[in-house]
Amino acid sequence: MVRCKSIALGFIFIGAIAKTIYAQRKEFSVYWNVPTFQCHKYGFNFTNVARYGILQNSNDVFRGERITILYDPGLYPAIIDGKDRNGGVPQEGNLDTHLKKFKTQLLEAIPDPDFKGIGIIDFEHWRPIFRENWASLDIYRKRSKEIEKKKHPFLNRTIIEKKATSRFEKSAFTFMDDTLSLAISLRPKAKWGYYGYPFCFNFSPKNLQKECTKEVKIDNDRSTWMYKTGTALFPSVYLQQKILNEGKRAKLIEYRVLEGKRIATMGRSQLLLLPYTYYKYTDTLTFLSQGDMKSNILEPKKAGADGIIIWGSSADVNTKKKCNQLHDYIEKVIGPIMKSMGKQESKDDKKQNEI
């Protein structure tokens, strides 16, 4: 009798654990951030994505009640086609001028003061961590050092580098932080963050491994505006076709999401984590294989993200042929993957009810 009671108690205990795990299971939301409204004139109706559980704005508008992205809003300092905009580099920029224009553009893009959706600021001209401005962004490091050299012509290269780094990052952090703060103050019910952050740079020329380097993690830790002010993280998990195999591409996604997960726990409250995915390879602009698209959806889910945002460019939907191709891809690839994920969740629900 004692043994039977012990077994019964054991089953109750296991059932309680299973229920707790189930209760803690996150809802995984998939957002549609593609300007498919451009396809309406060709007779294509992309509200069909809702059939697969994908969240989109009403009437398939690009900026709406669920999600709105602001491309290069305000007047961030930048060097564009060799010309300076608002000082060129952040330490030479006018913050008030930027914020004034940002406010005007945000209120125009999101007129509803009760907007409860996802708000993304997409600014990519420079990165606020000085050393991360490599390759095409190196112009910002060079300009910053030139400015310091003119001010201090007799200082050596090492000190010039330190001064340039310090001034750049101090101003860059202020631009990032104050812009986020303004967005949150204007539309406080929304979840706000910057596209692409946090960075990881795994499987890149500077890091051939799946994990983010220690240096990048330190950079992310220093970027307090990201998690102390921001309320959402939108790391990019875009893929290239010509590098890595499918297995490594899945790992690229997994570890970028894991870094996002790490940063998400550092906020005053848990930050929303929604990686940005793209249904095409960025180097060839061909549609992802079924395996890679599956990784784009399922790897973030397994790694603990709150969902994903499926992005697409206006160039993907600017002709009837392209609209037809994307429509077919949804029906043949994205839709079935979403259905399969839904069936698995239904099975999990059924198992839970049987406990």
C-alpha positions as CSV (number, residue, x, y, z in Angstrom):
1,M,0.0,0.0,0.0
2,V,2.8,2.4,0.9
3,R,4.5,1.6,-2.4
4,C,1.3,2.3,-4.3
5,K,0.9,5.6,-2.6
6,S,4.5,6.5,-3.5
7,I,3.9,5.6,-7.1
8,A,0.7,7.7,-7.2
9,L,2.5,10.6,-5.6
10,G,5.2,10.3,-8.1
11,F,2.8,10.5,-11.0
12,I,1.2,13.5,-9.4
13,F,4.6,15.2,-9.0
14,I,5.6,14.4,-12.6
15,G,2.2,15.8,-13.8
16,A,2.7,18.9,-11.8
17,I,6.1,19.5,-13.3
18,A,4.8,18.9,-16.8
19,K,1.9,21.4,-16.2
20,T,4.4,23.9,-14.9
21,I,6.6,23.5,-18.0
22,Y,3.6,23.8,-20.2
23,A,2.4,26.9,-18.4
24,Q,5.8,28.5,-18.9
25,R,5.8,27.8,-22.6
26,K,5.8,31.0,-24.5
27,E,3.5,32.1,-27.2
28,F,5.5,32.3,-30.4
29,S,4.3,35.1,-32.7
30,V,5.3,35.4,-36.3
31,Y,4.9,39.0,-37.8
32,W,4.6,40.0,-41.4
33,N,6.8,43.0,-42.3
34,V,6.7,42.9,-46.1
35,P,5.2,45.7,-48.2
36,T,2.9,43.3,-50.1
37,F,0.3,46.1,-50.4
38,Q,2.2,46.9,-53.6
39,C,0.8,43.7,-55.0
40,H,-2.8,44.7,-54.6
41,K,-2.8,46.5,-58.0
42,Y,-1.8,43.2,-59.6
43,G,-4.7,41.3,-58.0
44,F,-2.8,39.5,-55.3
45,N,-4.3,39.3,-51.8
46,F,-1.7,38.7,-49.2
47,T,-4.1,38.7,-46.3
48,N,-3.9,34.9,-46.8
49,V,-0.8,34.8,-44.5
50,A,-3.2,35.1,-41.6
51,R,-4.5,31.6,-42.5
52,Y,-1.2,30.3,-41.3
53,G,-1.2,32.1,-38.0
54,I,1.1,35.0,-39.2
55,L,0.2,38.4,-37.7
56,Q,-0.1,41.3,-40.1
57,N,-1.5,44.8,-40.2
58,S,-5.1,45.2,-41.2
59,N,-5.7,45.4,-44.9
60,D,-2.1,44.3,-45.5
61,V,-0.8,47.9,-44.9
62,F,2.9,48.2,-44.3
63,R,2.6,50.4,-41.3
64,G,-0.3,49.6,-39.1
65,E,-1.6,48.5,-35.7
66,R,0.6,45.4,-35.2
67,I,4.0,46.5,-36.6
68,T,5.6,49.6,-37.9
69,I,9.2,50.1,-38.9
70,L,10.8,53.5,-39.3
71,Y,13.6,53.6,-41.9
72,D,16.4,56.0,-41.2
73,P,14.1,58.3,-39.3
74,G,15.0,61.8,-38.0
75,L,18.4,63.3,-38.8
76,Y,21.0,60.9,-37.4
77,P,24.5,62.2,-38.3
78,A,25.7,60.3,-41.3
79,I,28.0,60.4,-44.3
80,I,25.9,59.7,-47.4
81,D,27.5,59.6,-50.9
82,G,30.4,61.5,-49.5
83,K,28.3,64.3,-48.0
84,D,27.8,65.0,-44.3
85,R,24.3,64.9,-42.9
86,N,23.9,66.6,-39.5
87,G,27.6,66.8,-38.9
88,G,28.5,63.4,-40.5
89,V,29.6,61.7,-37.2
90,P,27.6,61.6,-34.0
91,Q,30.0,63.7,-32.0
92,E,29.5,66.6,-34.5
93,G,25.8,66.2,-34.8
94,N,22.9,68.3,-33.5
95,L,20.8,66.0,-31.3
96,D,17.9,68.4,-30.9
97,T,17.6,68.8,-34.7
98,H,17.5,65.0,-35.1
99,L,14.9,64.5,-32.3
100,K,12.6,67.2,-33.6
101,K,12.4,65.6,-37.0
102,F,12.2,62.1,-35.5
103,K,9.2,63.2,-33.5
104,T,7.4,64.6,-36.5
105,Q,8.0,61.5,-38.6
106,L,7.0,59.1,-35.8
107,L,3.7,61.0,-35.2
108,E,3.0,60.9,-38.9
109,A,3.8,57.2,-39.2
110,I,2.0,56.2,-36.1
111,P,-0.9,58.6,-35.5
112,D,-2.7,56.4,-32.9
113,P,-1.5,57.5,-29.4
114,D,-2.7,54.1,-28.1
115,F,-0.5,52.1,-30.6
116,K,0.3,48.8,-28.8
117,G,2.2,47.1,-31.6
118,I,5.9,46.6,-32.4
119,G,8.0,49.7,-33.2
120,I,11.3,49.2,-35.0
121,I,13.9,51.9,-35.6
122,D,16.1,50.9,-38.5
123,F,19.3,53.0,-38.6
124,E,22.3,51.4,-40.2
125,H,24.7,54.1,-41.3
126,W,27.0,53.5,-38.3
127,R,27.2,51.3,-35.2
128,P,27.5,53.0,-31.8
129,I,30.5,50.8,-30.8
130,F,33.5,52.5,-32.4
131,R,35.5,49.4,-33.2
132,E,32.5,47.7,-34.9
133,N,32.5,50.2,-37.7
134,W,34.6,48.1,-40.1
135,A,34.4,47.5,-43.8
136,S,32.1,50.1,-45.5
137,L,31.5,51.8,-42.1
138,D,35.2,52.4,-41.5
139,I,34.7,55.9,-42.9
140,Y,33.2,56.9,-39.5
141,R,36.4,55.8,-37.7
142,K,38.6,57.6,-40.1
143,R,36.6,60.8,-39.9
144,S,36.6,60.7,-36.1
145,K,40.3,60.3,-36.0
146,E,40.8,63.1,-38.5
147,I,38.8,65.4,-36.3
148,E,40.9,64.6,-33.3
149,K,44.1,64.9,-35.2
150,K,43.2,68.4,-36.3
151,K,42.4,69.4,-32.7
152,H,45.5,67.8,-31.3
153,P,48.2,67.7,-34.1
154,F,51.0,66.7,-31.7
155,L,49.4,63.7,-30.0
156,N,50.4,60.2,-31.1
157,R,48.3,57.8,-32.9
158,T,47.3,55.7,-29.9
159,I,45.9,58.7,-27.9
160,I,44.2,60.0,-31.0
161,E,42.4,56.6,-31.4
162,K,41.3,56.7,-27.7
163,K,40.0,60.2,-28.0
164,A,38.1,59.4,-31.2
165,T,36.7,56.3,-29.7
166,S,35.5,58.1,-26.5
167,R,33.9,61.1,-28.2
168,F,32.3,59.0,-30.9
169,E,30.8,56.4,-28.5
170,K,29.6,59.0,-26.0
171,S,27.6,60.9,-28.6
172,A,26.5,57.7,-30.5
173,F,25.1,56.2,-27.3
174,T,23.2,59.5,-26.6
175,F,21.7,59.5,-30.1
176,M,20.6,55.9,-29.7
177,D,19.3,56.3,-26.2
178,D,17.5,59.6,-26.5
179,T,15.8,58.5,-29.7
180,L,14.5,55.4,-28.0
181,S,13.4,57.4,-25.0
182,L,11.5,59.8,-27.2
183,A,9.7,56.9,-29.1
184,I,8.7,55.3,-25.9
185,S,7.4,58.6,-24.4
186,L,5.3,59.3,-27.6
187,R,3.9,55.7,-27.9
188,P,4.4,54.1,-24.5
189,K,2.2,51.1,-25.1
190,A,4.3,49.9,-27.9
191,K,7.5,47.7,-27.8
192,W,10.5,49.6,-29.1
193,G,14.0,48.7,-30.2
194,Y,16.5,49.0,-33.0
195,Y,16.7,46.6,-36.0
196,G,19.8,44.4,-35.9
197,Y,20.6,44.6,-32.2
198,P,22.2,42.9,-30.4
199,F,24.9,42.0,-32.8
200,C,26.8,38.7,-32.7
201,F,28.9,38.6,-35.9
202,N,29.2,34.8,-35.8
203,F,30.3,32.9,-38.9
204,S,31.8,36.1,-40.3
205,P,35.3,37.0,-41.6
206,K,36.2,38.2,-38.1
207,N,34.7,35.2,-36.3
208,L,34.4,31.8,-38.0
209,Q,32.8,30.2,-35.0
210,K,29.1,29.7,-34.1
211,E,29.4,31.6,-30.8
212,C,29.6,35.4,-30.5
213,T,33.0,36.4,-29.4
214,K,33.7,37.6,-25.8
215,E,34.6,41.0,-27.2
216,V,31.2,41.3,-28.9
217,K,29.4,40.2,-25.8
218,I,31.3,42.9,-23.8
219,D,30.2,45.5,-26.5
220,N,26.6,44.4,-26.1
221,D,26.9,44.6,-22.3
222,R,28.2,48.2,-22.6
223,S,25.3,49.2,-24.9
224,T,23.0,49.9,-22.0
225,W,20.6,51.9,-24.1
226,M,19.7,48.6,-25.8
227,Y,18.3,46.9,-22.7
228,K,17.8,49.6,-20.0
229,T,15.9,52.0,-22.3
230,G,14.6,49.7,-25.1
231,T,11.8,47.3,-24.6
232,A,12.4,44.9,-27.5
233,L,15.3,43.4,-29.3
234,F,15.4,42.7,-33.1
235,P,18.6,40.8,-34.0
236,S,19.1,39.9,-37.6
237,V,19.3,36.3,-38.7
238,Y,19.5,36.9,-42.4
239,L,21.3,34.2,-44.4
240,Q,23.7,34.0,-47.3
241,Q,23.6,31.1,-49.8
242,K,27.2,30.9,-50.9
243,I,28.7,30.5,-47.5
244,L,28.1,27.8,-44.9
245,N,26.0,24.7,-45.2
246,E,22.4,24.3,-44.0
247,G,23.5,22.9,-40.7
248,K,25.8,25.8,-40.0
249,R,23.3,28.3,-41.1
250,A,20.9,26.9,-38.5
251,K,23.6,27.4,-35.9
252,L,24.2,31.0,-37.0
253,I,20.5,31.6,-36.3
254,E,20.5,29.7,-33.0
255,Y,23.5,31.5,-31.5
256,R,22.4,35.0,-32.6
257,V,19.1,34.3,-30.9
258,L,20.8,33.0,-27.8
259,E,22.8,36.3,-27.5
260,G,19.6,38.2,-27.9
261,K,18.1,36.0,-25.1
262,R,21.1,36.8,-22.9
263,I,20.7,40.5,-23.4
264,A,16.9,40.3,-23.0
265,T,17.3,39.2,-19.4
266,M,19.5,42.2,-18.5
267,G,16.7,44.7,-18.8
268,R,14.6,46.0,-15.9
269,S,12.0,43.6,-17.1
270,Q,12.3,40.8,-19.7
271,L,12.6,42.4,-23.2
272,L,10.6,41.1,-26.1
273,L,12.9,39.2,-28.4
274,L,11.8,39.1,-32.1
275,P,14.6,38.2,-34.6
276,Y,14.3,39.6,-38.1
277,T,14.3,36.9,-40.8
278,Y,14.3,37.3,-44.6
279,Y,12.8,34.7,-47.0
280,K,15.6,35.3,-49.4
281,Y,19.4,34.8,-49.3
282,T,21.0,38.3,-49.1
283,D,23.8,37.4,-51.5
284,T,21.8,35.8,-54.4
285,L,18.3,37.1,-53.7
286,T,16.9,33.7,-54.4
287,F,14.3,32.2,-52.1
288,L,15.5,30.2,-49.1
289,S,15.4,26.5,-49.4
290,Q,12.7,24.8,-47.4
291,G,15.3,23.6,-44.9
292,D,16.7,27.1,-44.4
293,M,13.2,28.7,-44.1
294,K,12.3,26.0,-41.5
295,S,15.4,27.0,-39.6
296,N,14.4,30.6,-39.8
297,I,11.2,29.9,-38.1
298,L,12.0,27.0,-35.7
299,E,15.5,27.8,-34.5
300,P,14.4,31.1,-32.9
301,K,11.5,29.2,-31.3
302,K,13.8,26.5,-29.9
303,A,16.3,29.1,-28.6
304,G,13.6,30.9,-26.6
305,A,12.6,33.9,-28.8
306,D,9.1,35.4,-28.4
307,G,8.6,35.1,-32.1
308,I,10.1,36.3,-35.4
309,I,9.5,39.1,-37.9
310,I,9.5,38.1,-41.6
311,W,10.8,41.0,-43.6
312,G,10.8,41.7,-47.3
313,S,11.9,44.7,-49.4
314,S,9.8,46.8,-51.8
315,A,12.0,45.5,-54.6
316,D,10.7,42.0,-53.9
317,V,7.1,43.0,-54.8
318,N,7.4,45.7,-57.4
319,T,6.3,43.6,-60.4
320,K,3.4,41.2,-61.0
321,K,5.9,38.3,-61.6
322,K,7.6,39.0,-58.2
323,C,4.3,39.2,-56.4
324,N,3.3,35.9,-57.9
325,Q,6.6,34.2,-56.9
326,L,6.2,35.4,-53.3
327,H,2.6,34.3,-53.2
328,D,3.6,30.8,-54.4
329,Y,6.5,30.7,-51.9
330,I,4.1,31.4,-49.1
331,E,1.7,28.7,-50.2
332,K,4.4,26.0,-50.9
333,V,7.0,26.7,-48.2
334,I,6.2,29.2,-45.5
335,G,2.5,28.1,-45.1
336,P,3.2,24.4,-44.7
337,I,6.0,25.1,-42.2
338,M,3.6,27.2,-40.1
339,K,0.9,24.6,-40.3
340,S,3.4,21.9,-39.2
341,M,4.4,24.0,-36.2
342,G,0.8,24.6,-35.4
343,K,0.1,20.8,-35.5
344,Q,3.0,20.2,-33.1
345,E,1.6,22.7,-30.7
346,S,-1.8,21.1,-30.9
347,K,-0.2,17.7,-30.1
348,D,1.5,19.3,-27.1
349,D,-1.8,20.7,-26.0
350,K,-3.4,17.3,-26.2
351,K,-0.7,15.7,-24.2
352,Q,-1.1,18.4,-21.5
353,N,-4.8,17.7,-21.3
354,E,-4.1,14.0,-20.8
355,I,-1.8,14.7,-17.8
